[in-house]
């Protein structure tokens, strides 16, 4: 490992390469600042990244001229860029996370020649820790020719598969920049009702996976009220601290990414029950399916009366991605006593549109096929779709739609049958 300044690290990246930049809360601020300052040295670079809580500051200069950006998880911060839909600037790859390390691999369709990571400071055993963001990065590091590390004083040394040998890193520099943070969104009144319905479904001794947002975060905070519940998720947020402090009996918490504030990150560095795992573990459908009572809790933007859910687009506008949702739906389907839950409010925030629809919006995609959808929850109740014919599915979903839209939905379903 060679210690350099951030500018020298950027200059070590060959033009024309495919580079993978960090996601989650692992935004390497100094590196991105140096990249933006040096971007004109590139003309054919491809930058790949997944979901991020950061600001994508490196997209402010040179996009479409010096480099192209490719993602498999369109964060909200990319919405304007997605709307622009300029193929010279951005590309979206439909991809479930269980396949990520096979697709982005030295022998795969996307070959990562450069990988940038944010890590802890070096440890006495000759390693650094990926800290709050392990995910696919161990595999990306193994596949790449050049690894650059921003070693942050604030990054915790976490347990599990977070360590990277120093001799695997080509260039590194220290940083004292604050880590990226995430705060649970404010809850609306209806969110509390949805949380209650979810908690009523989760059995004791379940192994629970949660998405992110106001409802999953609040479910997580209250899961300690169940006996013997364990956590196994690609991403876990700050309420996992509340869970662990209220559940001293709990076993290991398996996670690939963590999101919260610095106090939470410091807690995760101290808490040995938090075990960081790579995507090949956290999204391994066959492995997770062997876990009894595996419960998946995720959300959607809209769901039609057949049970097809869209969790990725507003019409044709890509605002998210498949992520791990289908991996967890599949795993829950084959887990003994397992279940998958799609929890969503009955309407958009302004109340003008139902999220349960007669048919998906024009241009929208199907994230969860109808034959995979199990439980659907809104503030008005729970509908189980598995085993129901199309008429019974529609009736069940209309029954948990907002009352102001139920007649319209029933009429739309009848019209679709003619």
N, C-alpha and C positions, 0 to 999 in steps of 0.2 A: 504494500500500500504506500502510495506517495502522497504526502501532504502538500496541497497546493492552495491557491486562492480560488474562489468560485469562477472567476473569468478564465483561468487556466483550465479548469475542469470543462467548461463549455467549449473551449477551443480544442479540446481533445476529441470532441465528437466529430467523426468524419461526415462530410456533406454527402447526402444520398443514403445515409443509414436510416434504419427504423429504430426509434428510441421510445422506450416506455417510461412515462412519468408517473409519479405516485398519485394515488387516489385517497379516498376516505378523509381522515383528518391529518394526513401525513404530508401536507404541502410544504416542500422545502423552499422557504421564502428567499434565502440568499441565492440559491441556484436559479430560481425563476427570475430574480432581478438581474442576475448576470446574463442569463439567456436572452432576456429582452434587450439588454444593452448590446449584445453581440450577435443578434439575430441576422444581421445583414451579411454575415460571413457564410450563411447557408443559402442554397437555391433549390435543393431537391430533398430536403429532410422530411421524414414522416414522423410525427409525434403521436403516440398511442396512449390513451389513458381511459380509465373507467370512471365510475361515479366518484365525485369529490364534494366535500363540504367547503372546499376552498373557493377562491375567486377566479381560478384559471387566469391569473395575471399575465401569463406568458402568451396569451392569445391576443393581447392588445396591439402588438406590432409584428408585422411580417407574415401574418397568416394569409395564405393564398399566393404569396410572392416568394417568401423564403422557406416556408414549410407548409405542410398539410396536416390537419388534425383528424385523427380517426378514433372513434369511441364505440364501445359496446354498451354504454350506460349513459344516456343523455341526462345530465343533471339540470335542475331548473335554471342554473346560471347560463346554460347554453341555449336557452329558448330562442333568443333573437337570432343567434347564428343558425340554429336549425330552421327557423322560419325563412331566413335568407336562402338556405338550401343551395349554396354554391359548391359544386363538386370539386372545384379547385381548392376550396378552403376546408371543407369538412366531409367526412364519410361516416355513416353509421353502419355497424356490423351487427345484425341480429344474432344473438349468441346467449345461450344459457351458461351459467357460471360453471357447471360441472364439466363443460367442454373447453373452458377458457384456456387451461394450460396445455391442451392438445392443439388448439388453434393458434395461440400465440406461443410458438415453440420453434426451436431451431430446425426441426423437421416438419413444421406445420405450415399452413398457408401464410401466416404472419410471422416473420422471423425477427425476433428481438435482438438486434446487434448491440444496443446500448440500453442499460437499465439504470435509472436514477432512483435512489432510495433515501429516506431520512431515518437515521438510526440514533441509538444512544451513543455516549462516549465509549471509547475502548475499555474493555474489562480486563481483569488480571489474567483471564484464561485465553487471551488472544482473540476475542470475539467482540462484536457489537451486537446490540439487540435491535430488531425491527420494532420493538415496543408495541405501540397501539395499532400497527398496521402490518399484519403478516400476509393474509390473503393469498394471492398468487405469486407474491414476490420471491419466495424461495425458489419456485420453479423458474420464474423469469431470470433470476440471477444465475441459475444453473445453465440456462440456455444461451445467455448473452456472452459476447466477446469482451465487453467493457462495462464495468460497474463503477458508478460514481456515488459516493455517500456524503450527504450533509449530516454531520454528527452533532446532534443538538443536545445542549446541556439539560434541556427540560424533558427529553424523551426518557420514559421509564424503562427499566430492564424488566421485561415481563417473562413469565414462565412459559413452558411449552416449547414449540418449534420456532422460537423467535431469533435464535442466534445465527450470526453470519461470521465465518472466519475472516480475520483481517486480511489474510493473503488472497482472499477472493475479490477484494476491492482494489481497483487500480488507482483511483484518485479520491481523495477525501479532504474535507475542510470542516472546521468547527463552526457552530452557530449558537447564538444565544437568543435567537428570535422566538417569540411566543409560538406555541403549537396552535394549530387550527382547533377551534372549539365548536361544539354543537349544543344547543339548548332545546329542550322539549317544547314543542309549539303549545301555545295556550289552548286550553280545552273549551269547547262549546258545551252547552247543557246536554245536547244530544250525545256527545262523546261519552259522557258518564254512563248513559243508558247502554250504549254499545259495549263499553268495558264490562258492565255487569253481565250482559248476555254471554260474552266470551268467557268470563270467569266461571259462570254456571256450567258451561260445557266442558271445561278442562277438568279431567278426572284427577284424583289423588295419584301420586306416583307417576305422573306424566313426565315426558321429556319434551320441552317446549322450545320451538323456534318462533322468533318474532321478527316482523318487519320493522319499519321505522315510522314514527309520526306520533301524533297526540294520543291515539288509541293504543297502539302497541306499547308505547312507553309507559302508559298508565296501567296497562295489564301487567307489565313486568314489575312495576312497583308494588303490586298487590298479590303477586303470585305466592309469596311466602305464606299466605293464608291457607294454601293447599298443603296437604301432607306429602312429603317425599318428592316434591317437584324438582326436576333438574332442568338445566338450560343448555341448549346446544344450538348455536346460531352462527350464521355468517357474520352478523354484525350485532353488537349489543351496546346499549346506550347507558347513560348515567344511572338510571333507576336500578341497574344491576347491583349497585352499591347498597341501595335500600334493601334489595332482596337478600343479599348476603349478610347484611347486618341483622336482619330479622329472621334469618334461617341458618343458624350456626350448624345445624345438622346436615345441610346440603352437601352434596359431593362436588366434584369438579364441574366448573362452568367452562364449556368449550366455546371458543369464539375465534373468528378470523380477523375481525376489526373491532375497535372500540371507539366510541364517540361521546365526548362530554367536555368538562372543563379541566383545568390543570390539576385541581384538587382530586378529581376523579382519576386522572392518569396516574398521579402519585399513589393513590389507593391501589390501583391495579398493579403497580410495581411491587407493592408490599404484600398483596393478597395472593397467596400461593394456590388458592382454589381456582383462580382464573388461569386457564391453560390456553395459550394461543395455538391455533392449528392452521395449517394451510388449506387452501380451497379443495385440494384433493381429499381432505378429510371432512371439512364442513359442508361440502356439497356432493359428497359421494353417495349417490342414491342407493346403491346396493348395500353399502355399509350402514346407512341410517335406517334403511328398511328393517334391519335386524334388531333395532331398538324397539322394545314394547311401548305401546301407548305414546308414540311420537305424534305430537300435535303441532301443526303449522298454522300460524296466524299471520295473514298478509292482507293486503287491501287491493282495491281496483278503482279505476276512474269511472267505469260504468259496467253494467252487466245486463245482458238481454234476457228475454223471457224464456229462452232455451237453456240458459246457464252459461253462455259464452261470456267470458270476462275480458275486458280490455284494461290493462294496467300500464300502457305505454304511450298512447297517443291521444291528442285532442283532435278529432278528425284525422287528417293525415300528418299533423304536426307531431314529430317525435319529441316527447318530453321526459321519457324514462327509458327503461329497457326491460328485457325479460328477467335479467338478474338471476337470482336463485329461486324465484317463485315456483317454476315448474319442477325443479329438482325436489323441493320440499313437498309439493303436492303429490308427486310420484312416490316419494319415500313414505309419506303418511298413508297412501293407499295400500301399501304392502306391509306396513307395520301392524303387528298384532295389537288390536285395540286402538290403532291410530286414527287420526282425522285431520282434514285440512279445512281451514276456516278462511273465508273471504269476508272481512269486516269493513263496511263502508257506510257513510251517512246516506240517508235516503235521497237527499237533494244536494245540489251545488251550494256553496256558501251563501249565495244570494237568494236561494230558495226558488229560483226561476226555472230550474230544470231538474227533472228526476234523474237519479243515477241508475235506477232500474228502468230500462228502456225496452220498447217493443222490439227494436233492432238496433244494432250498434250504429253509431254515426257514420256517414259516408267517409270512406278513407281510413276508418279506424281499423286496428288489427286485433286479432284474437290472441291474447296472451295465455289464457287457460281455456282449452277446448271444453265444450259442454260435457263430454263424457268423463272429464276429470274433476269437475266441480263437485264439491261435497256439501259443506255447510256455507250458507250465506247469512250474514247478520247485518241488520240495520238497527236504529234506535227503536224500531217498531216490532222487533222480534227476530226469530230464528227460522230459516227455511232449510230443510235438508233435501237436497236434490237427488242424491244417489238412490237408484232404484225407482225413481218416479218417471212416468211417461211424460211426453211433452206437454200435454194438457195439465197434468198435475203439477209439473214444474212451474208453468205459468201461473197457476192459481196460488201456489206457495209464495212465489216471488211478489205477485201483486199484493198478497196479504201482508208483506213487510215493507211495501212501498209507502211513500208519504200519502196520506188519505186524499190529498188534493189532486193526485195524479192517477189514482186507481181506476177510475172509470175510463180515462183516456187510454191507459195501458190495456185494459180489458178489450176496449173497442179495437185497439191496434192489433191485438193478438187475433181477434176474430177476423179482422180484415185480412191478415196474413194467411189465414187458412183458406180463403176463397180464391 
